[in-house]
Amino acid sequence: MNFLSIIVQVVDDNVEKALKILKKKMQMDGIQREIKNRRFYEKPSERKRRKMQDAERRRRKARRRRPEY
């Protein structure tokens, strides 16, 4: 199991700002999405289906962005 450490410094007792920075870093690393996905057990067949749907969604998104000549 890989452990990831994220370091956020609290400057001038501004905990709210440090928390905001931490949440942004977690979102950029995809940690929140991973926690949400692992909250409940997912059968291997469901995981495979979800990954295929995600890949198709990425392909459609790339197709929309790509100019057609």
C-alpha positions, 0 to 999 in steps of 0.5 A: 500500500502506498502512503502519500504525504501532503504537507500544508503549513499554517501561517499566522494561525490561519487554519481556514486558509491552510484547510482550503489549500489542503482540500485543493491539493487533495482534489488535484491528486484525486484523493477525494475521488478515490476515497469516495470510490472505496467507501463501499465494496465494488465487485470486479465486474462493476469496476471493469464496467465503470472503467470502460464507461470512464474511458468512453467518456474521456474519448467523447470529451477528447473528440469534442475538443479535437477540431475536425478537418 
